[in-house]
Amino acid sequence: MPIDISTLDPKKNIIIKGAQVHNLKNVDVAIPRNKLVVITGLSGSGKSSLAFDTLYAEGQRRYVESLSSYARQFLGRLDKPKVEYIKGIAPAIAIEQKVNTTNARS
């Protein structure tokens, strides 16, 4: 049964309306906040487009906007995901693990 996402509370949900990034075709999604959420689906169904190219991209963009103009000048310009709106999302950063292979004994 479809839910009218306009009635949901952005304090309890991350609400995405009209996502049109890569494989996503005008998708509306409500993701509960403060819960472990898994995005599943068939290959090519838009999981990565939703998780990385929409959610993370918007969270990262909001994080960079919170920095001073001096700090922003050293960062690349971030494109806004093609959505009608996203509510209830906090600024986000990503931490990647990098392996230094210059010394085999370390």
Secondary structure, DSSP 4 states (H G I P E B T S, - for coil): ----GGGS-TTTEEEEEEE-STT--SEEEEEETTS------STTSSHHIIIIIIIIHHHHHHHHHTS-HHHHTTSPPPPPPS-SEEESPPP----------S-TT-
